[in-house]
């Protein structure tokens, strides 16, 4: 099974890195990532996989 999420980071208070961390704790593995964001917000398309 695969899942795609967009991880965004603008500051320590404006980001969704915790969502990615939660998925990793649940056993999802990063298959690939690609930057997609512009300043001031950095974004990355992350493809995850779980067996």
PDBQT receptor file of N, H, CA, C and O in Angstrom, charges set to zero:
ATOM      1  N   UNK A   1       0.846  -1.156   0.000  1.00  0.00    +0.000 N 
ATOM      2  CA  UNK A   1       0.000   0.000   0.000  1.00  0.00    +0.000 C 
ATOM      3  C   UNK A   1       0.902   1.234   0.000  1.00  0.00    +0.000 C 
ATOM      4  O   UNK A   1       1.917   1.268   0.696  1.00  0.00    +0.000 OA
ATOM      5  N   UNK A   2       0.529   2.233  -0.776  1.00  0.00    +0.000 N 
ATOM      6  H   UNK A   2      -0.295   2.205  -1.341  1.00  0.00    +0.000 HD
ATOM      7  CA  UNK A   2       1.293   3.473  -0.823  1.00  0.00    +0.000 C 
ATOM      8  C   UNK A   2       0.398   4.647  -0.468  1.00  0.00    +0.000 C 
ATOM      9  O   UNK A   2      -0.824   4.596  -0.605  1.00  0.00    +0.000 OA
ATOM     10  N   UNK A   3       1.046   5.699  -0.008  1.00  0.00    +0.000 N 
ATOM     11  H   UNK A   3       2.039   5.740   0.104  1.00  0.00    +0.000 HD
ATOM     12  CA  UNK A   3       0.356   6.913   0.388  1.00  0.00    +0.000 C 
ATOM     13  C   UNK A   3       1.245   8.083   0.022  1.00  0.00    +0.000 C 
ATOM     14  O   UNK A   3       2.469   7.987   0.116  1.00  0.00    +0.000 OA
ATOM     15  N   UNK A   4       0.642   9.194  -0.396  1.00  0.00    +0.000 N 
ATOM     16  H   UNK A   4      -0.352   9.272  -0.473  1.00  0.00    +0.000 HD
ATOM     17  CA  UNK A   4       1.398  10.408  -0.702  1.00  0.00    +0.000 C 
ATOM     18  C   UNK A   4       0.907  11.529   0.209  1.00  0.00    +0.000 C 
ATOM     19  O   UNK A   4      -0.296  11.730   0.370  1.00  0.00    +0.000 OA
ATOM     20  N   UNK A   5       1.852  12.254   0.801  1.00  0.00    +0.000 N 
ATOM     21  H   UNK A   5       2.829  12.091   0.670  1.00  0.00    +0.000 HD
ATOM     22  CA  UNK A   5       1.493  13.428   1.583  1.00  0.00    +0.000 C 
ATOM     23  C   UNK A   5       2.423  14.575   1.199  1.00  0.00    +0.000 C 
ATOM     24  O   UNK A   5       3.544  14.363   0.737  1.00  0.00    +0.000 OA
ATOM     25  N   UNK A   6       1.937  15.774   1.399  1.00  0.00    +0.000 N 
ATOM     26  H   UNK A   6       1.026  15.946   1.774  1.00  0.00    +0.000 HD
ATOM     27  CA  UNK A   6       2.783  16.950   1.215  1.00  0.00    +0.000 C 
ATOM     28  C   UNK A   6       3.163  17.453   2.594  1.00  0.00    +0.000 C 
ATOM     29  O   UNK A   6       2.303  17.843   3.384  1.00  0.00    +0.000 OA
ATOM     30  N   UNK A   7       4.441  17.441   2.875  1.00  0.00    +0.000 N 
ATOM     31  H   UNK A   7       5.139  17.124   2.234  1.00  0.00    +0.000 HD
ATOM     32  CA  UNK A   7       4.950  17.941   4.147  1.00  0.00    +0.000 C 
ATOM     33  C   UNK A   7       5.361  19.386   3.924  1.00  0.00    +0.000 C 
ATOM     34  O   UNK A   7       6.145  19.689   3.024  1.00  0.00    +0.000 OA
ATOM     35  N   UNK A   8       4.824  20.277   4.753  1.00  0.00    +0.000 N 
ATOM     36  H   UNK A   8       4.187  20.031   5.484  1.00  0.00    +0.000 HD
ATOM     37  CA  UNK A   8       5.184  21.687   4.617  1.00  0.00    +0.000 C 
ATOM     38  C   UNK A   8       5.803  22.200   5.912  1.00  0.00    +0.000 C 
ATOM     39  O   UNK A   8       5.464  21.760   7.011  1.00  0.00    +0.000 OA
ATOM     40  N   UNK A   9       6.714  23.139   5.741  1.00  0.00    +0.000 N 
ATOM     41  H   UNK A   9       6.989  23.496   4.849  1.00  0.00    +0.000 HD
ATOM     42  CA  UNK A   9       7.420  23.715   6.886  1.00  0.00    +0.000 C 
ATOM     43  C   UNK A   9       7.654  25.191   6.620  1.00  0.00    +0.000 C 
ATOM     44  O   UNK A   9       8.369  25.571   5.693  1.00  0.00    +0.000 OA
ATOM     45  N   UNK A  10       7.031  26.019   7.460  1.00  0.00    +0.000 N 
ATOM     46  H   UNK A  10       6.450  25.711   8.213  1.00  0.00    +0.000 HD
ATOM     47  CA  UNK A  10       7.259  27.460   7.368  1.00  0.00    +0.000 C 
ATOM     48  C   UNK A  10       8.011  27.951   8.597  1.00  0.00    +0.000 C 
ATOM     49  O   UNK A  10       8.853  28.843   8.499  1.00  0.00    +0.000 OA
ATOM     50  N   UNK A  11       7.708  27.371   9.750  1.00  0.00    +0.000 N 
ATOM     51  H   UNK A  11       7.024  26.646   9.829  1.00  0.00    +0.000 HD
ATOM     52  CA  UNK A  11       8.400  27.705  10.995  1.00  0.00    +0.000 C 
ATOM     53  C   UNK A  11       8.160  26.558  11.974  1.00  0.00    +0.000 C 
ATOM     54  O   UNK A  11       7.467  25.592  11.655  1.00  0.00    +0.000 OA
ATOM     55  N   UNK A  12       8.736  26.675  13.159  1.00  0.00    +0.000 N 
ATOM     56  H   UNK A  12       9.299  27.460  13.418  1.00  0.00    +0.000 HD
ATOM     57  CA  UNK A  12       8.534  25.637  14.162  1.00  0.00    +0.000 C 
ATOM     58  C   UNK A  12       7.065  25.476  14.540  1.00  0.00    +0.000 C 
ATOM     59  O   UNK A  12       6.647  24.397  14.962  1.00  0.00    +0.000 OA
ATOM     60  N   UNK A  13       6.281  26.540  14.390  1.00  0.00    +0.000 N 
ATOM     61  H   UNK A  13       6.621  27.416  14.048  1.00  0.00    +0.000 HD
ATOM     62  CA  UNK A  13       4.868  26.485  14.755  1.00  0.00    +0.000 C 
ATOM     63  C   UNK A  13       3.948  26.263  13.559  1.00  0.00    +0.000 C 
ATOM     64  O   UNK A  13       2.790  25.886  13.737  1.00  0.00    +0.000 OA
ATOM     65  N   UNK A  14       4.441  26.488  12.357  1.00  0.00    +0.000 N 
ATOM     66  H   UNK A  14       5.382  26.794  12.214  1.00  0.00    +0.000 HD
ATOM     67  CA  UNK A  14       3.620  26.338  11.151  1.00  0.00    +0.000 C 
ATOM     68  C   UNK A  14       4.207  25.249  10.265  1.00  0.00    +0.000 C 
ATOM     69  O   UNK A  14       4.940  25.526   9.316  1.00  0.00    +0.000 OA
ATOM     70  N   UNK A  15       3.866  23.997  10.597  1.00  0.00    +0.000 N 
ATOM     71  H   UNK A  15       3.271  23.773  11.368  1.00  0.00    +0.000 HD
ATOM     72  CA  UNK A  15       4.332  22.865   9.801  1.00  0.00    +0.000 C 
ATOM     73  C   UNK A  15       3.477  21.649  10.131  1.00  0.00    +0.000 C 
ATOM     74  O   UNK A  15       2.698  21.664  11.084  1.00  0.00    +0.000 OA
ATOM     75  N   UNK A  16       3.628  20.609   9.343  1.00  0.00    +0.000 N 
ATOM     76  H   UNK A  16       4.260  20.596   8.568  1.00  0.00    +0.000 HD
ATOM     77  CA  UNK A  16       2.922  19.351   9.624  1.00  0.00    +0.000 C 
ATOM     78  C   UNK A  16       3.904  18.173   9.700  1.00  0.00    +0.000 C 
ATOM     79  O   UNK A  16       3.578  17.049   9.317  1.00  0.00    +0.000 OA
ATOM     80  N   UNK A  17       5.096  18.455  10.196  1.00  0.00    +0.000 N 
ATOM     81  H   UNK A  17       5.361  19.368  10.507  1.00  0.00    +0.000 HD
ATOM     82  CA  UNK A  17       6.112  17.414  10.339  1.00  0.00    +0.000 C 
ATOM     83  C   UNK A  17       5.629  16.329  11.302  1.00  0.00    +0.000 C 
ATOM     84  O   UNK A  17       6.001  15.164  11.160  1.00  0.00    +0.000 OA
ATOM     85  N   UNK A  18       4.808  16.703  12.272  1.00  0.00    +0.000 N 
ATOM     86  H   UNK A  18       4.506  17.649  12.387  1.00  0.00    +0.000 HD
ATOM     87  CA  UNK A  18       4.291  15.708  13.222  1.00  0.00    +0.000 C 
ATOM     88  C   UNK A  18       3.440  14.649  12.517  1.00  0.00    +0.000 C 
ATOM     89  O   UNK A  18       3.407  13.496  12.946  1.00  0.00    +0.000 OA
ATOM     90  N   UNK A  19       2.753  15.034  11.442  1.00  0.00    +0.000 N 
ATOM     91  H   UNK A  19       2.780  15.971  11.093  1.00  0.00    +0.000 HD
ATOM     92  CA  UNK A  19       1.960  14.062  10.668  1.00  0.00    +0.000 C 
ATOM     93  C   UNK A  19       2.879  13.006  10.040  1.00  0.00    +0.000 C 
ATOM     94  O   UNK A  19       2.572  11.814  10.072  1.00  0.00    +0.000 OA
ATOM     95  N   UNK A  20       3.997  13.446   9.475  1.00  0.00    +0.000 N 
ATOM     96  H   UNK A  20       4.246  14.414   9.449  1.00  0.00    +0.000 HD
ATOM     97  CA  UNK A  20       4.965  12.511   8.901  1.00  0.00    +0.000 C 
ATOM     98  C   UNK A  20       5.559  11.632   9.993  1.00  0.00    +0.000 C 
ATOM     99  O   UNK A  20       5.682  10.420   9.811  1.00  0.00    +0.000 OA
ATOM    100  N   UNK A  21       5.926  12.223  11.120  1.00  0.00    +0.000 N 
ATOM    101  H   UNK A  21       5.825  13.207  11.268  1.00  0.00    +0.000 HD
ATOM    102  CA  UNK A  21       6.491  11.444  12.222  1.00  0.00    +0.000 C 
ATOM    103  C   UNK A  21       5.520  10.378  12.713  1.00  0.00    +0.000 C 
ATOM    104  O   UNK A  21       5.936   9.265  13.036  1.00  0.00    +0.000 OA
ATOM    105  N   UNK A  22       4.230  10.704  12.774  1.00  0.00    +0.000 N 
ATOM    106  H   UNK A  22       3.892  11.608  12.512  1.00  0.00    +0.000 HD
ATOM    107  CA  UNK A  22       3.219   9.743  13.213  1.00  0.00    +0.000 C 
ATOM    108  C   UNK A  22       3.133   8.564  12.251  1.00  0.00    +0.000 C 
ATOM    109  O   UNK A  22       3.059   7.411  12.674  1.00  0.00    +0.000 OA
ATOM    110  N   UNK A  23       3.142   8.862  10.952  1.00  0.00    +0.000 N 
ATOM    111  H   UNK A  23       3.202   9.799  10.608  1.00  0.00    +0.000 HD
ATOM    112  CA  UNK A  23       3.088   7.787   9.958  1.00  0.00    +0.000 C 
ATOM    113  C   UNK A  23       4.326   6.894  10.045  1.00  0.00    +0.000 C 
ATOM    114  O   UNK A  23       4.217   5.675   9.911  1.00  0.00    +0.000 OA
ATOM    115  N   UNK A  24       5.479   7.478  10.263  1.00  0.00    +0.000 N 
ATOM    116  H   UNK A  24       5.567   8.468  10.372  1.00  0.00    +0.000 HD
ATOM    117  CA  UNK A  24       6.704   6.683  10.400  1.00  0.00    +0.000 C 
ATOM    118  C   UNK A  24       6.622   5.784  11.637  1.00  0.00    +0.000 C 
ATOM    119  O   UNK A  24       7.068   4.637  11.599  1.00  0.00    +0.000 OA
ATOM    120  N   UNK A  25       6.063   6.294  12.719  1.00  0.00    +0.000 N 
ATOM    121  H   UNK A  25       5.701   7.226  12.749  1.00  0.00    +0.000 HD
ATOM    122  CA  UNK A  25       5.903   5.486  13.929  1.00  0.00    +0.000 C 
ATOM    123  C   UNK A  25       4.932   4.333  13.705  1.00  0.00    +0.000 C 
ATOM    124  O   UNK A  25       5.041   3.292  14.353  1.00  0.00    +0.000 OA
ATOM    125  N   UNK A  26       3.981   4.516  12.790  1.00  0.00    +0.000 N 
ATOM    126  H   UNK A  26       3.892   5.362  12.264  1.00  0.00    +0.000 HD
ATOM    127  CA  UNK A  26       3.001   3.473  12.484  1.00  0.00    +0.000 C 
ATOM    128  C   UNK A  26       3.543   2.425  11.515  1.00  0.00    +0.000 C 
ATOM    129  O   UNK A  26       2.824   1.499  11.140  1.00  0.00    +0.000 OA
ATOM    130  N   UNK A  27       4.799   2.563  11.108  1.00  0.00    +0.000 N 
ATOM    131  H   UNK A  27       5.383   3.316  11.413  1.00  0.00    +0.000 HD
ATOM    132  CA  UNK A  27       5.420   1.555  10.270  1.00  0.00    +0.000 C 
ATOM    133  C   UNK A  27       5.542   1.912   8.796  1.00  0.00    +0.000 C 
ATOM    134  O   UNK A  27       6.033   1.105   8.007  1.00  0.00    +0.000 OA
ATOM    135  N   UNK A  28       5.105   3.110   8.410  1.00  0.00    +0.000 N 
ATOM    136  H   UNK A  28       4.706   3.766   9.051  1.00  0.00    +0.000 HD
ATOM    137  CA  UNK A  28       5.261   3.549   7.028  1.00  0.00    +0.000 C 
ATOM    138  C   UNK A  28       6.729   3.867   6.772  1.00  0.00    +0.000 C 
ATOM    139  O   UNK A  28       7.428   4.341   7.667  1.00  0.00    +0.000 OA
ATOM    140  N   UNK A  29       7.194   3.609   5.567  1.00  0.00    +0.000 N 
ATOM    141  H   UNK A  29       6.626   3.224   4.839  1.00  0.00    +0.000 HD
ATOM    142  CA  UNK A  29       8.577   3.886   5.162  1.00  0.00    +0.000 C 
ATOM    143  C   UNK A  29       8.563   4.874   3.997  1.00  0.00    +0.000 C 
ATOM    144  O   UNK A  29       7.696   4.799   3.126  1.00  0.00    +0.000 OA
ATOM    145  N   UNK A  30       9.513   5.791   3.982  1.00  0.00    +0.000 N 
ATOM    146  H   UNK A  30      10.217   5.852   4.689  1.00  0.00    +0.000 HD
ATOM    147  CA  UNK A  30       9.620   6.753   2.888  1.00  0.00    +0.000 C 
ATOM    148  C   UNK A  30      10.214   6.054   1.674  1.00  0.00    +0.000 C 
ATOM    149  O   UNK A  30      11.294   5.469   1.747  1.00  0.00    +0.000 OA
ATOM    150  N   UNK A  31       9.494   6.121   0.551  1.00  0.00    +0.000 N 
ATOM    151  H   UNK A  31       8.616   6.597   0.491  1.00  0.00    +0.000 HD
ATOM    152  CA  UNK A  31       9.957   5.542  -0.709  1.00  0.00    +0.000 C 
ATOM    153  C   UNK A  31      10.695   6.608  -1.520  1.00  0.00    +0.000 C 
ATOM    154  O   UNK A  31      11.744   6.342  -2.107  1.00  0.00    +0.000 OA
ATOM    155  N   UNK A  32      10.135   7.805  -1.543  1.00  0.00    +0.000 N 
ATOM    156  H   UNK A  32       9.283   8.021  -1.067  1.00  0.00    +0.000 HD
ATOM    157  CA  UNK A  32      10.784   8.907  -2.261  1.00  0.00    +0.000 C 
ATOM    158  C   UNK A  32      10.242  10.229  -1.753  1.00  0.00    +0.000 C 
ATOM    159  O   UNK A  32       9.202  10.286  -1.096  1.00  0.00    +0.000 OA
ATOM    160  N   UNK A  33      10.968  11.290  -2.071  1.00  0.00    +0.000 N 
ATOM    161  H   UNK A  33      11.813  11.244  -2.604  1.00  0.00    +0.000 HD
ATOM    162  CA  UNK A  33      10.512  12.633  -1.740  1.00  0.00    +0.000 C 
ATOM    163  C   UNK A  33      11.046  13.591  -2.791  1.00  0.00    +0.000 C 
ATOM    164  O   UNK A  33      12.131  13.404  -3.342  1.00  0.00    +0.000 OA
ATOM    165  N   UNK A  34      10.252  14.620  -3.052  1.00  0.00    +0.000 N 
ATOM    166  H   UNK A  34       9.371  14.772  -2.604  1.00  0.00    +0.000 HD
ATOM    167  CA  UNK A  34      10.636  15.642  -4.030  1.00  0.00    +0.000 C 
ATOM    168  C   UNK A  34      10.240  17.006  -3.500  1.00  0.00    +0.000 C 
ATOM    169  O   UNK A  34       9.115  17.185  -3.032  1.00  0.00    +0.000 OA
ATOM    170  N   UNK A  35      11.141  17.968  -3.564  1.00  0.00    +0.000 N 
ATOM    171  H   UNK A  35      12.054  17.823  -3.944  1.00  0.00    +0.000 HD
ATOM    172  CA  UNK A  35      10.777  19.320  -3.118  1.00  0.00    +0.000 C 
ATOM    173  C   UNK A  35       9.755  19.932  -4.075  1.00  0.00    +0.000 C 
ATOM    174  O   UNK A  35       9.871  19.794  -5.293  1.00  0.00    +0.000 OA
ATOM    175  N   UNK A  36       8.765  20.601  -3.517  1.00  0.00    +0.000 N 
ATOM    176  H   UNK A  36       8.670  20.713  -2.528  1.00  0.00    +0.000 HD
ATOM    177  CA  UNK A  36       7.737  21.239  -4.343  1.00  0.00    +0.000 C 
ATOM    178  C   UNK A  36       7.401  22.645  -3.869  1.00  0.00    +0.000 C 
ATOM    179  O   UNK A  36       6.517  23.288  -4.436  1.00  0.00    +0.000 OA
ATOM    180  N   UNK A  37       8.078  23.132  -2.852  1.00  0.00    +0.000 N 
ATOM    181  H   UNK A  37       8.796  22.610  -2.391  1.00  0.00    +0.000 HD
ATOM    182  CA  UNK A  37       7.693  24.403  -2.256  1.00  0.00    +0.000 C 
ATOM    183  C   UNK A  37       8.568  25.565  -2.632  1.00  0.00    +0.000 C 
ATOM    184  O   UNK A  37       9.663  25.410  -3.172  1.00  0.00    +0.000 OA
ATOM    185  N   UNK A  38       8.055  26.727  -2.332  1.00  0.00    +0.000 N 
ATOM    186  H   UNK A  38       7.166  26.854  -1.894  1.00  0.00    +0.000 HD
ATOM    187  CA  UNK A  38       8.775  27.971  -2.553  1.00  0.00    +0.000 C 
ATOM    188  C   UNK A  38       8.847  28.740  -1.244  1.00  0.00    +0.000 C 
ATOM    189  O   UNK A  38       8.077  28.489  -0.317  1.00  0.00    +0.000 OA
ATOM    190  N   UNK A  39       9.767  29.664  -1.182  1.00  0.00    +0.000 N 
ATOM    191  H   UNK A  39      10.393  29.868  -1.935  1.00  0.00    +0.000 HD
ATOM    192  CA  UNK A  39       9.902  30.523  -0.003  1.00  0.00    +0.000 C 
ATOM    193  C   UNK A  39       8.623  31.338   0.122  1.00  0.00    +0.000 C 
ATOM    194  O   UNK A  39       8.134  31.784  -0.916  1.00  0.00    +0.000 OA
ATOM    195  N   UNK A  40       8.035  31.576   1.282  1.00  0.00    +0.000 N 
ATOM    196  H   UNK A  40       8.432  31.214   2.125  1.00  0.00    +0.000 HD
ATOM    197  CA  UNK A  40       8.600  31.299   2.602  1.00  0.00    +0.000 C 
ATOM    198  C   UNK A  40       8.286  29.907   3.137  1.00  0.00    +0.000 C 
ATOM    199  O   UNK A  40       8.816  29.528   4.182  1.00  0.00    +0.000 OA
ATOM    200  N   UNK A  41       7.438  29.130   2.454  1.00  0.00    +0.000 N 
ATOM    201  H   UNK A  41       7.008  29.438   1.605  1.00  0.00    +0.000 HD
ATOM    202  CA  UNK A  41       7.108  27.806   2.948  1.00  0.00    +0.000 C 
ATOM    203  C   UNK A  41       7.823  26.751   2.107  1.00  0.00    +0.000 C 
ATOM    204  O   UNK A  41       7.740  26.765   0.879  1.00  0.00    +0.000 OA
ATOM    205  N   UNK A  42       8.506  25.863   2.758  1.00  0.00    +0.000 N 
ATOM    206  H   UNK A  42       8.574  25.852   3.755  1.00  0.00    +0.000 HD
ATOM    207  CA  UNK A  42       9.177  24.766   2.087  1.00  0.00    +0.000 C 
ATOM    208  C   UNK A  42       8.235  23.574   2.119  1.00  0.00    +0.000 C 
ATOM    209  O   UNK A  42       7.711  23.214   3.173  1.00  0.00    +0.000 OA
ATOM    210  N   UNK A  43       8.026  22.970   0.967  1.00  0.00    +0.000 N 
ATOM    211  H   UNK A  43       8.451  23.263   0.111  1.00  0.00    +0.000 HD
ATOM    212  CA  UNK A  43       7.138  21.803   0.896  1.00  0.00    +0.000 C 
ATOM    213  C   UNK A  43       7.850  20.668   0.168  1.00  0.00    +0.000 C 
ATOM    214  O   UNK A  43       8.731  20.885  -0.664  1.00  0.00    +0.000 OA
ATOM    215  N   UNK A  44       7.437  19.457   0.512  1.00  0.00    +0.000 N 
ATOM    216  H   UNK A  44       6.721  19.281   1.188  1.00  0.00    +0.000 HD
ATOM    217  CA  UNK A  44       8.026  18.276  -0.097  1.00  0.00    +0.000 C 
ATOM    218  C   UNK A  44       6.937  17.222  -0.275  1.00  0.00    +0.000 C 
ATOM    219  O   UNK A  44       6.182  16.927   0.651  1.00  0.00    +0.000 OA
ATOM    220  N   UNK A  45       6.871  16.664  -1.472  1.00  0.00    +0.000 N 
ATOM    221  H   UNK A  45       7.485  16.903  -2.225  1.00  0.00    +0.000 HD
ATOM    222  CA  UNK A  45       5.956  15.559  -1.731  1.00  0.00    +0.000 C 
ATOM    223  C   UNK A  45       6.656  14.280  -1.264  1.00  0.00    +0.000 C 
ATOM    224  O   UNK A  45       7.735  13.940  -1.749  1.00  0.00    +0.000 OA
ATOM    225  N   UNK A  46       6.038  13.589  -0.329  1.00  0.00    +0.000 N 
ATOM    226  H   UNK A  46       5.161  13.866   0.065  1.00  0.00    +0.000 HD
ATOM    227  CA  UNK A  46       6.635  12.387   0.260  1.00  0.00    +0.000 C 
ATOM    228  C   UNK A  46       5.746  11.193  -0.093  1.00  0.00    +0.000 C 
ATOM    229  O   UNK A  46       4.545  11.194   0.180  1.00  0.00    +0.000 OA
ATOM    230  N   UNK A  47       6.353  10.184  -0.701  1.00  0.00    +0.000 N 
ATOM    231  H   UNK A  47       7.327  10.184  -0.923  1.00  0.00    +0.000 HD
ATOM    232  CA  UNK A  47       5.650   8.939  -1.011  1.00  0.00    +0.000 C 
ATOM    233  C   UNK A  47       6.047   7.916   0.051  1.00  0.00    +0.000 C 
ATOM    234  O   UNK A  47       7.231   7.669   0.281  1.00  0.00    +0.000 OA
ATOM    235  N   UNK A  48       5.055   7.335   0.684  1.00  0.00    +0.000 N 
ATOM    236  H   UNK A  48       4.093   7.536   0.497  1.00  0.00    +0.000 HD
ATOM    237  CA  UNK A  48       5.274   6.366   1.756  1.00  0.00    +0.000 C 
ATOM    238  C   UNK A  48       4.716   5.015   1.333  1.00  0.00    +0.000 C 
ATOM    239  O   UNK A  48       3.817   4.928   0.497  1.00  0.00    +0.000 OA
ATOM    240  N   UNK A  49       5.267   3.966   1.929  1.00  0.00    +0.000 N 
ATOM    241  H   UNK A  49       5.998   4.036   2.609  1.00  0.00    +0.000 HD
ATOM    242  CA  UNK A  49       4.829   2.611   1.621  1.00  0.00    +0.000 C 
ATOM    243  C   UNK A  49       4.758   1.808   2.898  1.00  0.00    +0.000 C 
ATOM    244  O   UNK A  49       5.593   1.955   3.790  1.00  0.00    +0.000 OA
ATOM    245  N   UNK A  50       3.739   0.945   2.977  1.00  0.00    +0.000 N 
ATOM    246  H   UNK A  50       3.061   0.825   2.252  1.00  0.00    +0.000 HD
ATOM    247  CA  UNK A  50       3.591   0.055   4.127  1.00  0.00    +0.000 C 
ATOM    248  C   UNK A  50       3.144  -1.299   3.609  1.00  0.00    +0.000 C 
ATOM    249  O   UNK A  50       2.217  -1.394   2.805  1.00  0.00    +0.000 OA
ATOM    250  N   UNK A  51       3.806  -2.337   4.075  1.00  0.00    +0.000 N 
ATOM    251  H   UNK A  51       4.559  -2.259   4.728  1.00  0.00    +0.000 HD
ATOM    252  CA  UNK A  51       3.455  -3.702   3.638  1.00  0.00    +0.000 C 
ATOM    253  C   UNK A  51       2.351  -4.267   4.484  1.00  0.00    +0.000 C 
ATOM    254  O   UNK A  51       1.924  -5.401   4.267  1.00  0.00    +0.000 OA
TER     255      UNK A  51
